[in-house]
Amino acid sequence: MFSIHNLPHALPGEKVIMILRRDAFILFKKVIFFIILVLLPLPFFIILSSFYATIFTGAISYPAIVLLTSAYFLFCWLFFFFSFIDYYLDTWIITNKRIVDVRQDGFFSRKIAEQKLSRVQDVSSAIKGFFPTILKYGDVHVQTAAAEQMFLFNEIPNPDGVRALIAKLAHSARHPKDEE
Amino acid sequence: MSFPLYFLLFAYFIFLAVWIFFSFVSFYHISKFGVKNFTMFFAVFIYFAIAFLIFVISYDLIIGIDWGVVVSLSDGFSPESSSNYINY
């Protein structure tokens, strides 16, 4: 486990300016989807009990239903837990020297990329869609001079503010004398 | 063709093994890459607490079942021994 305020391979004089995750609405959507998944068997059980009332007392059907339902809820719970981990571990860290992109892709894939702010060439933000416009979340694209040219901050809150911050920090990193 | 009812339990245990494996993979990700704070501790605690609750409820519901019943596939999944219905 690492503390985000003690960055691994921190550069001398490096300070964390901002830690970003996707907007809380993205997590809210996952919660809603989980609630729907949990409630899904309910109408199924109501229909079954009205047409085949004995199915919940049968010597074979009853244990089969209990085990299937238990497995279903355990699966839903694991699915939701991993969705939360996926949300929580996908982090973008902006320091006064670099930007770090930490990404969890599925169960067995993890990607960490970093880029010095002095190599940032262009920053743009985009808000597309109904909910992003209402709730003010969107994407920030960071173009760098490195081989892997694009940094994408997905569905983050206040993308315009983040764009302005990165542009300002990149300018400061390229022209340190301007700041003195 | 027939099979004993406890075969269903075996299938459930296989599922449980896979579930436990993926739960520990998730736990590994959190412990290795997560941030040391209350949110993560709380998330892990809630995850295992709810999972434990599901196990306890499931166990409570299946404790009285006669797993020795033989299921006959040729006779529409009807039990060949023991009582046809469970009284609760």
Chai-1 contact restraints between the chains, C-beta under 6 A:
chainA,res_idxA,chainB,res_idxB,connection_type,confidence,min_distance_angstrom,max_distance_angstrom,comment,restraint_id
A,M1,B,S31,contact,1.0,0.0,6.0,A-B,restraint_1
A,M1,B,G34,contact,1.0,0.0,6.0,A-B,restraint_2
A,M1,B,K36,contact,1.0,0.0,6.0,A-B,restraint_3
A,S3,B,K36,contact,1.0,0.0,6.0,A-B,restraint_4
A,I4,B,V35,contact,1.0,0.0,6.0,A-B,restraint_5
A,T57,B,Y85,contact,1.0,0.0,6.0,A-B,restraint_6
A,T57,B,I86,contact,1.0,0.0,6.0,A-B,restraint_7
A,A59,B,V69,contact,1.0,0.0,6.0,A-B,restraint_8
A,A59,B,P79,contact,1.0,0.0,6.0,A-B,restraint_9
A,A59,B,N84,contact,1.0,0.0,6.0,A-B,restraint_10
A,I60,B,V71,contact,1.0,0.0,6.0,A-B,restraint_11
A,I60,B,F77,contact,1.0,0.0,6.0,A-B,restraint_12
A,I60,B,P79,contact,1.0,0.0,6.0,A-B,restraint_13
A,Y62,B,I86,contact,1.0,0.0,6.0,A-B,restraint_14
A,P63,B,I62,contact,1.0,0.0,6.0,A-B,restraint_15
A,P63,B,I65,contact,1.0,0.0,6.0,A-B,restraint_16
A,A64,B,L8,contact,1.0,0.0,6.0,A-B,restraint_17
A,V66,B,L61,contact,1.0,0.0,6.0,A-B,restraint_18
A,V66,B,I62,contact,1.0,0.0,6.0,A-B,restraint_19
A,L67,B,L8,contact,1.0,0.0,6.0,A-B,restraint_20
A,L67,B,Y12,contact,1.0,0.0,6.0,A-B,restraint_21
A,S70,B,S58,contact,1.0,0.0,6.0,A-B,restraint_22
A,A71,B,F15,contact,1.0,0.0,6.0,A-B,restraint_23
A,F73,B,I54,contact,1.0,0.0,6.0,A-B,restraint_24
A,L74,B,W19,contact,1.0,0.0,6.0,A-B,restraint_25
A,L74,B,I54,contact,1.0,0.0,6.0,A-B,restraint_26
A,W77,B,I50,contact,1.0,0.0,6.0,A-B,restraint_27
A,L78,B,F22,contact,1.0,0.0,6.0,A-B,restraint_28
A,F81,B,S26,contact,1.0,0.0,6.0,A-B,restraint_29
A,F81,B,Y47,contact,1.0,0.0,6.0,A-B,restraint_30
A,F82,B,S26,contact,1.0,0.0,6.0,A-B,restraint_31
A,I85,B,S26,contact,1.0,0.0,6.0,A-B,restraint_32
A,I85,B,H29,contact,1.0,0.0,6.0,A-B,restraint_33
A,L89,B,F33,contact,1.0,0.0,6.0,A-B,restraint_34
A,F107,B,V25,contact,1.0,0.0,6.0,A-B,restraint_35
